[in-house]
Amino acid sequence: MKSHPATPYAFLLPALAVYGLFVLVPIAGSLRMSLFSWGDTPTSVFVGLRNYAQLLGDHVFWRALYNNILLLVASLLLQLPLAAAVAMLLSYKTLFKPLFRMSFFAPMVMPTVAIAILWQYIYLPEGGLASTLVSKILGKPFAYAWLAQPSSSPWLPSPSMFWIFVTICWQYTGFHMVLFMAGIAAIPEELYEAARLDGASELQVCRHIVIPGIKPTIAVSATLSIIGSLKYFDLIYLMAAGLPETDREVMATYIYRLAFDQGQGRFGYGSAAAIMLLLVAIVVVVPIQWSKRKRQ
């Protein structure tokens, strides 16, 4: 019996309904709310695009976006290569391979609040692990406010944001490592054997077999890293509280403070910032997915 051409689409309806209810409807609600001044007045007042125009002149908004872009670039240039290198090393058969694999992935399953508290102790100005290690190296007492160093210039990130990124890298490197290990495991063993029979070194095997073989995994990992960097919230909100407003914000924390912090409660303005974050994510991610599809 021949099925109707629309039958495959009927099976998609439940997933589309869930997606529409929990993704598209909230986006439409935020878009509508962004056109109103609501929260800082007793009643909502339609203001059109005034919230967006105000955002363009909001230096905290631009600083938050700048911090997100720095986090994105650092994730792509530092975190992903580190995860790929660890995955390549762990692809060799070693006695303690399961232990190493578990050790690298363990931070991924830890609650973010526990990670924040752990690293706040590590970054204590006096007596923390980081200060203690530096004092041992220097041979004299050392104290430094790792998480409370403001930026010295509007064009430079806060030094504290770098140390927070170290924590983020520690938390998520294991996740990307698992993705890369899955990609490496999918490469046929015959390619390795043929390359080694031809006298290829391990570096040449890595360059000409492993890296080309995991290109699809790199694209997936890069996309997840970009999306995660743009919407990152919890760890920065917990660890950057000691910084000035202009240095501690990323887009998600700024949206939260605008909409829900006591004394602000500007839901319309916060919704406009959320829509701007959505547009930035679309502009960044869609070209990557488009180029990936063209290569396929």
C-alpha positions, 0 to 999 in steps of 0.5 A: 500500500502506497503511503500518502506523500504527507505521511512523513510530515505527520510524524514530525508534528509532535516534535514541531508542536513541542518546538513551537510551544517551548521555543517559537512561542516564547521568542514571539512573546519576547519580541512583542514584549520588547516593543513595550516599556514594561516593568519600570512603569505601572502599566505597559506602554507601547514604545516601538523600537525605542528599546532597541535604539536605547540598547545601541547607546548602552555601553554596558550592553556593548561591553557584555557583547564584547565579553561574549565574543572574547569568550567565544574566541577563547573557546574556539582557539584554546578550549577546542584544540586542548580537547582535541589534543587530549582526545588524540592522546587518549586514543592510544591504548594505555593502562590508565586510559579509563581513569584519565577519560573519567578524570577529564569528563568528571567536571562536566557532570558536577553542578555549576554551583559546586564548581563555582565554590571550588574555584572561588576557594582556589582563587582566594587572594590569600591562602588559595591554591593559585596564590599559594602556587605563585608564592612557592614559585616566587619564594615570598608571600603573594596575594592577588584578587584573582576574581576582582581585577577590573579592566584597565581600559575600555578596550581590554577585558578584565583579567578576572574574566580570563581566570573565570574562562580557565574555570569554564575551560576546565568544566567543558573540555571533557565534553568536547574531548568525548565528541572528538574521541567518538570522531577518532573512533569512527576513522577506519583502522586500515588508514592508520595501518597503511600510513604507518606501513608507508613510514608516516610519523605519528605527527603525519598520521595526525595531520593527514588522517586524524584531523581530516577524519574528524572535520565533521566532529570539529564543526559540531563541537565548534557550533556547540561551543559558539552557542554555549559561549553566547548564552553562558550565564551561571558560572559567570554570574556566580564568580564575577560578582566582585567586578564592576558592572561594565566588566562582569557582564555577559549578555545572559547575565545582563538580560537577567539583571535588567529583567529581574534584579531588584531596582531594575525590573525592566522587562521590555528593555531586557526582552530587547536585549534578549532578541539582540542576543538571538540575532547575534547567535543567528548571524554567527551560527547560520553561516557555519551550518550553511557552509557545512551543508555545502561541503556535504 
